[in-house]
């Protein structure tokens, strides 16, 4: 009973001091900012990988293979090892290697190649007939990329964004092992190291809530932007009206 009382007191202190709510905010902003920066890097890389492919708009196998190898190498490195390796990089860029700033640098570098492959996969789902039609109308490669490929791939890109966000959120928890903040820090330091199981479970539950919010909101937006769903819904509605 005494142990349970001490555990509950630790959780109450975290809540009353605002540390728990700050951890939630740190987790969210590290995830969002890292993901945004990763897309600034990964989106162009994904487009380049797509258009330089053997069936791409600007076939260039040398660029495609070289970039593909670099992306695959970065993706294959476990994040824990990558974090330690990137400590000097974060220190060079920000003048420090501990804190949320350096963690954002590491999360961005880790997520960018993952995002590049997600974007490439999404763009390759676009119907080739749409691209050929745009080309027949005299559209340039840049017009096809920005006015056909990216808009047509929007639903798949949004789904990829959701998956990437959940991945980065998981990375952010691991980043707390070398000085990052967020719910991972609460779970490891206040929970695991101090043997407060209720703190660990609360941190886990809050992380799950954030993941669910990201997934539900992202999938809702993806469905609303998917023209195929709207087209099928309209056909069913018309069919029902004709039947009546």
C-alpha positions as MATLAB code, in Angstrom:
seq = 'XXXXXXXXXXXXXXXXXXXXXXXXXXXXXXXXXXXXXXXXXXXXXXXXXXXXXXXXXXXXXXXXXXXXXXXXXXXXXXXXXXXXXXXXXXXXXXXXXXXXXXXXXXXXXXXXXXXXXXXXXXXXXXXXXXXXXXXXXXXXXXXXXXXXXXXXXXXXXXXXXXXXXXXXXXXXXXXXXXXXXXXXXXXXXXXXXXXXXXXXXXXXXXXXXXXXXXXXXXXXXXXXXXXXXXXXXXXXXXXXXXXX';
ca = [
       0.000    0.000    0.000;
       2.868    2.366    0.853;
       4.516    1.724   -2.523;
       1.257    2.438   -4.339;
       0.883    5.676   -2.392;
       4.405    6.784   -3.333;
       3.791    5.949   -6.980;
       0.555    7.913   -7.021;
       2.328   10.851   -5.371;
       4.974   10.856   -8.124;
       2.275   10.981  -10.779;
       0.451   13.760   -8.912;
       3.672   15.781   -8.696;
       4.232   15.418  -12.437;
       0.703   16.577  -13.135;
       0.588   19.452  -10.639;
       4.019   20.782  -11.633;
       3.014   20.811  -15.288;
       5.853   18.441  -16.271;
       3.434   15.858  -17.660;
       1.619   18.405  -19.829;
       4.930   19.881  -20.959;
       6.026   16.375  -21.965;
       2.891   16.003  -24.103;
       3.603   19.345  -25.774;
       7.268   18.422  -26.354;
       6.273   15.114  -27.936;
       3.763   16.790  -30.261;
       5.974   19.685  -31.351;
       9.066   17.494  -31.829;
       7.006   15.140  -33.990;
       5.354   17.890  -36.040;
       8.485   19.989  -36.570;
      10.707   16.994  -37.361;
       8.120   15.632  -39.777;
       7.751   19.003  -41.520;
      11.526   19.311  -41.961;
      11.738   15.677  -43.082;
       9.172   16.389  -45.804;
      11.101   19.476  -46.926;
      13.995   17.082  -47.626;
      12.147   13.846  -48.388;
       9.454   15.127  -50.754;
      11.904   16.431  -53.408;
      13.992   13.267  -53.012;
      10.899   11.113  -53.557;
       9.974   13.098  -56.672;
      13.523   12.735  -58.048;
      13.493    8.987  -57.377;
      10.200    8.713  -59.258;
      10.964   10.833  -62.325;
      14.486    9.384  -62.812;
      13.264    5.793  -62.694;
      13.469    3.633  -65.825;
       9.822    4.451  -66.569;
      10.006    8.023  -65.269;
       9.600   11.374  -66.980;
      13.343   12.148  -66.881;
      14.988    8.738  -67.045;
      18.427    8.876  -65.420;
      19.511    5.567  -63.951;
      22.803    6.927  -62.591;
      21.046    9.557  -60.465;
      18.288    7.120  -59.522;
      20.603    4.313  -58.425;
      23.003    6.627  -56.568;
      20.222    8.401  -54.698;
      18.452    5.105  -54.055;
      21.576    3.606  -52.466;
      22.047    6.629  -50.189;
      18.390    6.519  -49.120;
      18.516    2.767  -48.491;
      21.708    3.039  -46.425;
      20.200    5.729  -44.190;
      16.978    3.751  -43.816;
      18.849    0.589  -42.861;
      20.640    2.153  -39.871;
      18.782    1.490  -36.579;
      17.640    4.786  -35.084;
      19.423    4.242  -31.756;
      22.760    3.865  -33.563;
      21.968    6.766  -35.895;
      21.245    9.022  -32.901;
      24.645    8.406  -31.356;
      26.364    8.851  -34.727;
      24.598   12.171  -35.343;
      25.495   13.726  -31.983;
      28.514   15.575  -33.476;
      26.311   16.820  -36.350;
      23.730   18.223  -33.931;
      26.500   19.779  -31.852;
      27.998   21.399  -34.965;
      24.647   22.810  -36.142;
      23.236   23.946  -32.787;
      26.251   24.138  -30.506;
      24.874   21.453  -28.196;
      24.036   17.755  -28.323;
      21.460   17.530  -25.508;
      17.894   18.804  -25.551;
      14.952   18.893  -27.941;
      16.746   20.938  -30.612;
      19.420   18.297  -31.306;
      16.747   15.593  -31.130;
      14.777   17.368  -33.887;
      17.910   17.386  -36.059;
      18.339   13.639  -35.531;
      14.644   12.888  -36.072;
      14.650   14.895  -39.296;
      17.698   13.119  -40.727;
      16.305    9.726  -39.700;
      12.835   10.388  -41.135;
      13.819   12.081  -44.428;
      14.857    8.886  -46.308;
      11.787    7.099  -44.979;
       9.612    9.950  -46.271;
      11.415    9.841  -49.648;
      10.438    6.201  -50.157;
       6.866    6.865  -49.004;
       6.556    9.708  -51.521;
       8.070    7.599  -54.296;
       5.616    4.785  -53.580;
       2.668    7.212  -53.590;
       3.657    8.851  -56.879;
       4.074    5.488  -58.594;
       0.435    4.691  -57.808;
      -0.751    7.450  -60.148;
      -2.496    6.100  -63.245;
      -0.097    6.154  -66.194;
      -2.988    7.065  -68.476;
      -3.416   10.410  -66.715;
       0.266   11.196  -67.244;
       0.126   10.189  -70.908;
      -2.968   12.341  -71.408;
      -1.195   15.365  -69.915;
       1.839   14.702  -72.090;
      -0.377   14.449  -75.196;
      -1.814   17.871  -74.368;
       1.691   19.324  -74.466;
       2.375   19.599  -70.734;
       6.028   19.942  -69.759;
       7.670   17.613  -67.253;
       7.477   20.227  -64.497;
       3.777   20.788  -65.220;
       3.134   17.047  -65.097;
       4.931   16.804  -61.751;
       3.212   19.747  -60.045;
      -0.208   19.659  -61.749;
      -0.720   15.943  -62.346;
       1.540   13.678  -60.274;
       1.379   15.439  -56.914;
      -2.353   16.360  -57.020;
      -3.348   12.862  -58.189;
      -1.204   11.248  -55.494;
      -2.552   13.503  -52.717;
      -4.634   10.820  -50.905;
      -1.721    8.341  -50.927;
       0.677   11.098  -49.843;
      -1.570   11.941  -46.901;
      -1.742    8.286  -45.853;
       2.046    8.184  -46.059;
       2.170   11.342  -43.948;
       0.132    9.627  -41.230;
       2.395    6.558  -41.252;
       5.487    8.768  -41.162;
       4.082   10.805  -38.256;
       3.521    7.671  -36.167;
       7.057    6.479  -37.000;
       8.600    9.821  -35.988;
       6.571    9.763  -32.769;
       8.116    6.395  -31.951;
      11.574    7.741  -32.755;
      10.992   10.711  -30.427;
      10.432    8.332  -27.509;
      13.804    6.663  -28.192;
      15.464   10.083  -28.447;
      14.778   10.627  -24.746;
      17.444    8.035  -23.934;
      20.190   10.521  -24.909;
      18.772   13.777  -23.588;
      15.513   14.407  -25.421;
      12.285   15.388  -23.692;
       8.688   14.345  -24.153;
       6.668   11.401  -22.945;
       9.604    9.074  -23.559;
      11.610   10.935  -20.927;
       8.708   10.725  -18.458;
       8.325    6.982  -19.081;
      12.054    6.197  -18.818;
      13.270    8.545  -16.062;
      10.172    9.095  -13.887;
       8.676    5.721  -14.662;
      11.219    2.984  -15.365;
      14.285    4.272  -13.491;
      12.281    5.230  -10.390;
      10.142    2.078  -10.629;
       6.863    3.966  -10.907;
       4.751    1.686  -13.035;
       1.700    3.942  -13.081;
       3.801    6.759  -14.575;
       4.956    4.382  -17.321;
       1.393    3.300  -18.075;
       0.143    6.876  -18.161;
       2.936    7.871  -20.574;
       2.082    4.856  -22.723;
      -1.632    5.690  -22.703;
      -0.999    9.329  -23.653;
       1.274    8.231  -26.508;
      -1.452    5.910  -27.762;
      -3.996    8.744  -27.640;
      -1.707   10.995  -29.693;
      -1.201    8.197  -32.244;
      -4.943    7.615  -32.529;
      -5.628   11.325  -33.019;
      -2.979   11.483  -35.762;
      -4.346    8.399  -37.496;
      -8.021    9.340  -37.332;
      -7.468   12.952  -38.387;
      -5.032   12.016  -41.155;
      -7.207    9.257  -42.590;
     -10.272   11.516  -42.484;
      -8.457   14.185  -44.495;
      -7.117   11.546  -46.906;
     -10.619   10.192  -47.539;
     -12.027   13.658  -48.130;
      -9.374   14.376  -50.759;
      -9.740   11.027  -52.544;
     -11.706   11.699  -55.727;
     -12.236    7.978  -56.288;
     -14.290    7.679  -53.091;
     -16.400   10.704  -54.008;
     -16.900    9.305  -57.525;
     -18.017    5.911  -56.216;
     -20.325    7.589  -53.692;
     -21.874    9.751  -56.393;
     -22.448    6.713  -58.630;
     -24.168    4.837  -55.805;
     -26.323    7.870  -55.043;
     -27.346    8.240  -58.707;
     -28.076    4.520  -58.959;
     -30.261    4.674  -55.869;
     -32.163    7.701  -57.212;
     -32.731    5.962  -60.561;
     -34.025    2.879  -58.769;
     -36.514    4.982  -56.812;
];
